Amino acid sequence: MCQLPDDLSTGDLAWIRLARRIEHDRPDLALLNEMPFGPWVSRAASLDEATVAVTLLEHEIALNSLAALTTATLCSRPVRNANKLANEAFLMANGEYRVVHHKHYFPQEAGFYESSWFAHSRPGFDVAEYRGIRIGVLLCTELMFSEWARHYRRQGAHVIVCPRASGMSMQYWDAAARMAAIVSGCYVLSSNRAARALSPEPRFGGRGFAYSPTGELLGETSEAAPFLCVDIDKQRVTEAQRNYPCNVRELADETQLAEVAQH
């Protein structure tokens, strides 16, 4: 996990330091933040084609740098989607690009006018497997919807990753991440965008984090320590998913949910 600065390019010192850290630590997977390169597009209240062109180009250029890293990476980037963009989570491994997920939930408020900019064109929340680890993706705001954490548990996930571009307050994010871990029995890992000294609003808060399958905070990033590495223990996931609350029988389908709601 990491925190990378606002308006990142692959020529930045922060990127060079990340590449060196990856070269030194040799992790299986590096998790970057949500749409890490170039400007944060949804600061503006309406979609602007000039900004679209910039962000698409910045992320397209960065793909070569991601492919050149000595480990697999997972993050998201903007891609064309009719008259909007899609926020596409992807896995880059051994130089191959693999689409994993499109973001479905979008805020619409000052600094985060994402509904004006984005819509998904790929349905579903499906796990991706890499080196024996089954991974579910929740892009930023999607972490607030814990039903998808349970959904990933039912698909046999070991890890839920959450690339973020979130602000300075951590109150909701800590609660959502801990709850996602508890109800899924998965590790919950997140990287976030971080404000520079002169970054405009919104001010991104940094602080990537890792939660255990039973909801304990394993570690977090900071300005002084922008990188964090954790080991994934699949046996710990298995044990968590056998125990409360993961072992509580769930309603099988929406028909049963409707019946409960009526009573």
Secondary structure as the mmCIF struct_conf table of DSSP 4:
data_model
#
loop_
_struct_conf.conf_type_id
_struct_conf.id
_struct_conf.beg_label_comp_id
_struct_conf.beg_label_asym_id
_struct_conf.beg_label_seq_id
_struct_conf.end_label_comp_id
_struct_conf.end_label_asym_id
_struct_conf.end_label_seq_id
STRN STRN1 CYS A 2 CYS A 2
STRN STRN2 GLN A 3 PRO A 5
TURN_TY1_P TURN_TY1_P1 ASP A 6 ASP A 7
STRN STRN3 LEU A 8 LEU A 8
TURN_TY1_P TURN_TY1_P2 THR A 10 GLY A 11
BEND BEND1 ASP A 12 ASP A 12
HELX_RH_AL_P HELX_RH_AL_P1 LEU A 13 ASP A 25
BEND BEND2 ASP A 28 ASP A 28
STRN STRN4 LEU A 29 LEU A 31
BEND BEND3 GLU A 34 MET A 35
STRN STRN5 PHE A 37 PHE A 37
BEND BEND4 GLY A 38 GLY A 38
HELX_RH_3T_P HELX_RH_3T_P1 VAL A 41 ARG A 43
BEND BEND5 ALA A 44 SER A 46
HELX_RH_AL_P HELX_RH_AL_P2 GLU A 49 ALA A 68
BEND BEND6 LEU A 69 THR A 71
STRN STRN6 ALA A 72 ASN A 81
TURN_TY1_P TURN_TY1_P3 ALA A 82 ASN A 83
STRN STRN7 LYS A 84 ALA A 93
TURN_TY1_P TURN_TY1_P4 ASN A 94 GLY A 95
STRN STRN8 GLU A 96 HIS A 102
STRN STRN9 GLN A 108 GLU A 109
TURN_TY1_P TURN_TY1_P5 ALA A 110 GLY A 111
STRN STRN10 PHE A 112 TYR A 113
HELX_RH_AL_P HELX_RH_AL_P3 GLU A 114 TRP A 117
STRN STRN11 PHE A 118 PHE A 118
BEND BEND7 SER A 121 ARG A 122
STRN STRN12 ALA A 128 TYR A 130
TURN_TY1_P TURN_TY1_P6 ARG A 131 GLY A 132
STRN STRN13 ILE A 133 VAL A 137
HELX_RH_3T_P HELX_RH_3T_P2 CYS A 140 MET A 144
TURN_TY1_P TURN_TY1_P7 SER A 146 SER A 146
HELX_RH_AL_P HELX_RH_AL_P4 GLU A 147 ARG A 154
TURN_TY1_P TURN_TY1_P8 GLN A 155 GLY A 156
BEND BEND8 HIS A 158 HIS A 158
STRN STRN14 VAL A 159 ARG A 164
BEND BEND9 MET A 168 MET A 168
HELX_RH_AL_P HELX_RH_AL_P5 GLN A 171 SER A 184
BEND BEND10 CYS A 186 CYS A 186
STRN STRN15 TYR A 187 ALA A 194
TURN_TY1_P TURN_TY1_P9 ALA A 197 LEU A 198
HELX_LH_PP_P HELX_LH_PP_P1 SER A 199 PRO A 200
BEND BEND11 GLU A 201 PRO A 202
STRN STRN16 GLY A 205 GLY A 205
STRN STRN17 PHE A 209 TYR A 211
TURN_TY1_P TURN_TY1_P10 PRO A 213 THR A 214
BEND BEND12 GLY A 215 GLY A 215
STRN STRN18 LEU A 217 GLU A 220
BEND BEND13 GLU A 223 ALA A 224
STRN STRN19 PHE A 227 PHE A 227
HELX_RH_AL_P HELX_RH_AL_P6 LYS A 234 ARG A 242
BEND BEND14 ASN A 243 ASN A 243
TURN_TY1_P TURN_TY1_P11 TYR A 244 ASN A 247
BEND BEND15 VAL A 248 VAL A 248
HELX_LH_PP_P HELX_LH_PP_P2 ARG A 249 LEU A 251
BEND BEND16 ASP A 253 ASP A 253
HELX_RH_AL_P HELX_RH_AL_P7 GLU A 254 GLN A 262
#
